[in-house]
Every structure is written in C-alpha cells, then in structure tokens.
Amino acid sequence: MVDVNKKELGERIKKIRLELGDTTEVFGKRFDPPANRSLVSAWENGRYIPSPERLKSLAELGGITVNELLYGDFQYFCFNLFEEVDAELLEEYPEL
C-alpha cells in the first residue's frame, strides 16, 4: 500500500482551508474539539497527520473522500502505487 505523503496531504489541507477563505485559527475552530492554529499549521506543513475523525471532517469540508484527502485523486494514487511497485521490483530484481 502506498504510504501517505504528509507533505502532499498538508498541501491538500491548506487548499481546503484557503478555498474556505479561513485563517488557520478560524479553520481550527471548525473541528470538534477545535484545533489550535499551530496544529493546523503542523498539518499543512506535513508534520502531523490529523486524527481519523478530523480527516473525515476535513474531507467533508473539501467535498472529497478521505482517500482523496490522504492520497490525492485516483489517477495520482495509481501513478504513485505503480512507482512504488516498480521501485520494489528493481530492488528485488536489479537486472530488470
């Protein structure tokens, strides 16, 4: 399975916040319990992955699925998955 790229996840979270026109402080208040602005900033900078409950709320705010929030759209997810499989095959079979 493809690991979550925390930096890209953070970029998607930031995009949702900016589309809503929120500051990090206002955005954090949308959650129950609220997230302070430093935590929102940590999500956006890829330092932390939000809890499952907050991921669900974030996806709803962005009008996307949790999987799209975590991995990007389906085409992007597939591309990354194939790249990961190729890398693993090259490690196992360097003669390829």
Secondary structure, 3 states (H helix, E strand, C coil): CCCCCHHHHHHHHHHHHHHHCCCHHHHHCCCCCCCCHHHHHHHHCCCCCCCHHHHHHHHHHHCCCHHHHHHCCHHHHHHHHHHHHHHHHHHHCCCC
